[in-house]
Amino acid sequence: MYQKTTLDNGLRVITANMPHTQAVSLSFFIGVGSRYETEAQAGISHFIEHLLFKGTAKRPTAREISEAIERVGGILNGGTDKELTVYWCKVAQPHLSLALDVLVDVLLHSKFDPQDIERERQVIIEEINMSKDSPPQQVAMLIDELLWPNHPLGRDIAGSKQSVAGMTRDMMLEYLAAQYLPNNTVVTIAGNIQHQEVVTAINQALGNWTNQRTRSEYTAYKEQAAQRLHVETRDTEQAHLCLALPGLPLLHPKRFTLDLLNVILGEGMSSRLFTEIRDRLGLAYSIHSYIEHYLDSGSVTIYAGVETKNLSTAIKAILEQLSQLKETVPESELSKAKELSKGRLLLRMEDSRNVAGWMGGQEILTGRILSLDQVVSIIDAITAEELKQLARELIVASQLRLAVVGPVASDEPLDELLKL
């Protein structure tokens, strides 16, 4: 259960009372991420998120900001995604007012000191270098480029070294003014708290935050013809692969059906991919599948790391598992997948930060919040026939994309394997 109040400036405040916990989590969700950026701005959402923790007039250094929370045993952090940015703090319940003060301070009063910008520019370039040095991260970025070519969804959230190097303070402040608006922000609080008390405190802290302008919109994604294979030759011990298909948007009526199909395919150690590719064939140590749902697009992606000589064998075995999803799912497997989905969801909701994230993520992206009971009912109602129909709609050979990072020749004809 949650309660919601919208302040006069459009800021949405949502609370969930969790009387059994000593912790309280406070999250600020901003409806902006890397897909809102132009080519020249690539990485600016992420850069701004870093800089908000570097100093304010009240707390001039990054250390003073972090120390304010850590001296009471709390945790403070932020994160940038493709469609949202979040700033969050988790503290013991008596320190909620401190957490609110710190988050409001960084959100509205960050200095964007030129020296901090230059230092953080180098830090982010090192972060990009680190991602590129990690084959699993690099192959995940390459598959995104194949799924969303020439579009912000296909870019690294951190941007490129070139775009980060070219970013100016004025660009950041302009972007901040265009996107960090009260009517584009959701505040969520979960813990042993009272809704009206929290609303009063947030209204005192943020009631004067006003809308200066209309926020910028994102670039919609339109399907386009694109290459299906990208091989990056690299001297690694394994070949790392991502095999992907376009999926479903966030508000698609069948999105939970696809999520359940993914549980059967590659989530957990009893999934089909893990059982077949790792346990039975011994081809991989790490193999799993994951789903992305965006506002107007989505994807289904399988990741595996395999010995290079086994690459073709592994791809064929994975494609065989995809093909088999088009057949009827046995009742026992369907029941197990439903219980896994519901069980993990309910376990996550033991934590106040996850509850705050559950509310804020849905509200900022969709403007509505499904309750746990609603989601459990949706999962329970999914039939084996619906799974089979959706698998047949989405698992189409012509839509397959493959990215590989490893000691593989760039002209290796792996695209010839992309058949079902």
N, C-alpha and C positions, 0 to 999 in steps of 0.2 A: 504494500500500500504506500502511496506517496501523496503529497499535497503540493499544489502549484499556485504561485501568485506571480502576476506580471506587474511590475512597477510602472509608474507613469511614463518613464523613459523607454519602455519596451523590454527592459531586462527581465528575464524569466528566472524565478527562484523556485527550486523544487527540492523538497526534503523527504527523507524516509526515516521514520522513527525506528531505531533498533535498540530497545531498552536493555538487551542482554549484553551489550558490548561496552567496554571502557574506552574504545577508540572512536574518533569522529574523523570523517574524511570530507574535505571540501575541494570541489573541482570547478574550475572555470573553463567552459567549452566555448571556443570561438569558431564560428562557421567559416573558416578559411583554411586552406592547405595548398599543397603544391600545384594542384590542378587549376588554381585561380591565377597562376603566374604566367606572364608572357615569357618568351624565350630569353629576353635580356634580364628578366627578374628571376630566372630559375634558381631556386634555393632560398629566396628571400623570406618566405614564411618560417623556414627552419632557422635562418640566420637571426631573425628577430626574436624567435623563441629563446635562443642562446643568450642574446643581449639583454633580455629582460631580467636575467639573474645576475647582471654584472655591476649594478649599482644604481641607487636612487639618491635624492637629496637627503632623505632621512637615514638611509643605510648606504653610504657611499661606495662600499666595496662588495665584491661577490662573497667574501668571507663573512662580512657582517650580516648579509642576507641569510646565508646558510646557517650561520651560528645562532641567529635568532630562533630558528626552529630546532636545530640540533641540541641546543642547551636544555630543551625540555623533552628531548628524546624523540622528536618528530622526524618526519621525512618530507622533503620538498623536492618537486621535480616538474618537468614539463615534457611534452612530446608533440611532434608534428607529423601529421599523416597527409594523405592526398586531399582529403575533404574537410578536415578539422584540425584544430590545434587545441591542446589541453594543458592547463597549469593546475597542479594539484598539491595538496598538503594533507598529511595524516598525522594527527596528534592525539594525545590523551584528552579526554573530554573537557577537563578544566581549561585547556589551552586553545579552545576554538576561537576566542576573540583575537588571540595573537596570530593564529593562522590566517584569519580573515584580514587582519591589518597588513601582514606581510604580502599576501597575494594581491590585495588592492594596491599596495605601494608599488610592487613591480609592474603591475598592469598599467597603471596610470602615470607613474612618476619616474620611469626609468630614464637615465641620463643620455644614453647613446653617446657616451664619451668617445671622441675620435681615437684615443689610444686603446680603449677597450675594443673598439671595432677592428682595429688593425691586428690586435692580439687574437681576437676570436676568429678573424678571417683565416689566420694560419691554423688555428685549432680545427676549423671546419674542413680546410683543405687536407689536414692530416686524417680527419674522419673519413673523407672521401677516399684517400689513399688506402686506409685500413679496409674499407669495404671492398675496394678493387683487389686487394691482396687476399681476400677471403673468397675462394672459388664458389662456395654455396651462395654467398651474397651477390657475387658478380653474375652468376648464372640466373639468379632470380631477377636481377635488373635487365638482363638480356631478354628474358622471356616477356617481361613487361613491354619492352620495345617492339617485340613481334606482335603482341596482343593489341597494343595501342600505338601504331606507328605515327610519327609526326604529330603527336598529341601530348599535352602535359601529363596525362595518366601514364604514358610510357616512359617518363623521365624519372631519374633518381630524385627523391624528395629533397636531398641535400644540394641538388643542382650539380653543375660541373665546376671543375677548377677554374675555368675561364669565366663563367658567370659569377662565381663567388669573388674572384679577383676584381671584377669590374663593378661590383656593387658599391654605391655611395651612401653616405648618411642621409642625404636628401631623398634618395629613392626609398630608403627604409621608412623615414618619417611620413612620406607621402602614402606609402602602402599601408602603414599603420593607421593613418587617418581615414583611409578609404575602407578598411575592413574591421578594425577593432572598434565596434560600435555597440552600444547597449542592446539594440534590437537584433544584433547578430551574436549575442552572448547568452549562455545559459549557465547559471550557478546551481550546482547540486551539493547537498549536504546530507550525509548519512551517518547516523549514530544516535546516541541517547539524548536527543534534542527535541525541543518544541518548535513547531513550524512558525508560529507567530513571533516568537522571540527572535528567531533567526532572520525572518523577513524584516523586522524592525531594525536589527543590527546592520543588515545589508543595505537597507534603504538609507540609513544614516551615513554609511560609508560610500555608497554609489548612487544615491538618489539624484545628485547634481551632475552625474555623468550624462552628457547630452549628445544627441545625434547631430553631427555636423553636416552630414551628407547622406546620399543613398549609396549603399554598398555596391561594389562591382560584382558582376555575375561570372560564372565559369563558362568555359568553352565546351559546348556539347560535343560528344564523340559521335562521329558518323562512320559506319562500317566502310572500309576501303580495301581494295586489293593490296596485298603486301606479301613480302617474302615469308616463307614458312620455316626456314632453317637459319640459324646463326651459330657458327662454330668459332670459338676463340681458342686458338692453339696456345697451350701453356704447359710448361714443364711441371706437372704435378703428379703425385702418386696415383690419384684416381681421375677418372672422367666424371665430371659432375653434370647432371642433365636435369632440365626442366621440360616436361611435356605438358602442353596446355591446350585448352579449348575455351572459347568464349562462354560466359556463364549468364547470370541473371542480375538485373539491377536490384537495389535494396528494397524497393516497394513492390516487386513482382509477386503476384499471388502464389507462385510456386517456389519462392525462395527457400522456404523451410523444407520443401520436398527435396530440393537440391542439396541442402545442408545434410539431410538424412542420407541421401545417396553418397555423399562424401564420407560420412561416418563408416558406411559399409565398405567403401573403396579403400580409404587410406588413413583413417584416424584411429590410433591406438594399436596395441600389439596383437589384437585379435582380428584386425581388418584384413581384407582380402590381399591387399598389396604386401603387407608385412608377413602374413602367413605364407604366401606363395613365393615372393621374390627373396625374402630373407630366410624364413624358416625352412621352406622346402627346397628351393634352388640354391640358397647360399650365395646369392649374387651381390648383396648389398648389406652393409651394416646399418646405414641410415636410409629409410624410405618412408615417405608419407605423402598425403595429398592435402590441399587446402583450398578454401573458397574465398574469393573476394567479391563483395557486393558494393558497387558504387551507385551514385544517384541515377545514372543513366546507362550503366554497363556492368560487367562482371566477368569473372573467370573461374575456371577449375584448373588447378595446377598440381602436377605430380613432380616431386623432387626425389632424386636418388644419386648416391655416389657409388660408382662401380669400378672395378679394374678395367683398364682400357680395352683389353682383349675381349671382355665380356659385354662391351657397350651394345653391340647389335642384338645380342641375345637378350639383354635386359630390356631393351626398347620393345622387342617383339613380345616378351613376356608381359610387360606393362600394358601394351596394346591389347593383348588377349584378355587381360582382366577388365579393361574398359569395354571391350566387346561383350563380355559376359554380363555386364550390368544391364544390357538390353533384354536379357532373359528374365524370367520370373524369379523374384527374390523369395527364398523359403520363409515360411512364417516364423520359424525359430530365429533366423538371422534378422528379420525385420523387428521382432520383439526385442532382441538384444541391442540393436542399434538405437531403438527408441529409448530403452532404459539407460543406455550410455549417455545419450544426448540429454535426457532429463536429469540424470544423476549429476553429471558434470556442471550443468547449469545451476542446480540447487546448491551444490557444494561451493561454487564460486560466490554465491550470494551470502555465504557466511561472513564474508569480508566487507567491511564498510566501504573500502575504496572501490571494490567491484560493483557494489550497489550504486554508489554515486556515478560510476562510469556507465552502468546499465541505463540509468535515467537520462544522463546528460548526452550520451552518444545518440540515443534514439531521438530525443527532443531537438537537438541542434540539426540533425540530418533530415528528420521526417516530420517534425512538429507534433508527434504523438508518441506515447509510451505504452507499449504492450506490457501487461503484467505477467508475472511468472505463470500464473494460472492460465492466462490466455495462450501463452506459448506452449505450455504443456498440453493444452487441449488441441492446439493445431498439430503438434507432433503426434499425439495419440490417434488423430483422425486420418493420418496419411496411410494409404493402402499400397500394397505391393504392385497393383496395377498402375497406380499413379507414378510410382518410381520407374516402372518399366517404360511407360509412355514418355516421361521426361528424358530418360536416358536415350531413347530412340530419337527424340527431337534434338538433343544437344551433342550426342556423340556421333559426329559426322566426320568422315575421313578428310574431306576438303577443308575443314576448319582446324585441323591439328597444326600446332606449332611446336617446334623443338629447338631448344638452346642447349649448347654443350660447351663446357670449359674444361680443357685438359689436353693431354698429349695426343691430339687427334688432328689429322690434316684438315685444313680449312676447306679443301675441295672434296672431302669424304662424302660420297653420295648418300648420306643418311636420310635425305628427304624421300628416297625411294622406299624406305621402311614405313612411311607414314600412311599406312593402309589399315582398314578395319574389315 
